[in-house]
Amino acid sequence: MKSAKNKFTLAELADSVVSENRLTPEERKLADIELAEARRKNKERTTEDQQLHAKVLQLRFLKEDSV
């Protein structure tokens, strides 16, 4: 249903944002391995101050969610 504010339907908006996963199981497994490696390298590059800051932010957001 199109509204006066939005010229696209909800289905059209969803199709523009959500992409299909067309990977084979083998490709998916390789992609998962590559992503895990990239995350590991990124974590190794973070300093202790950055890790502490991330934990403080996480605690802050958890506290805000509980209120």
Secondary structure by P-SEA (a helix, b strand, c coil): cccccccccaaaaaaaccccccccaaaaaaaaaaaaaaaaaaaaaccaaaaaaaaaaaaaaaaaaac
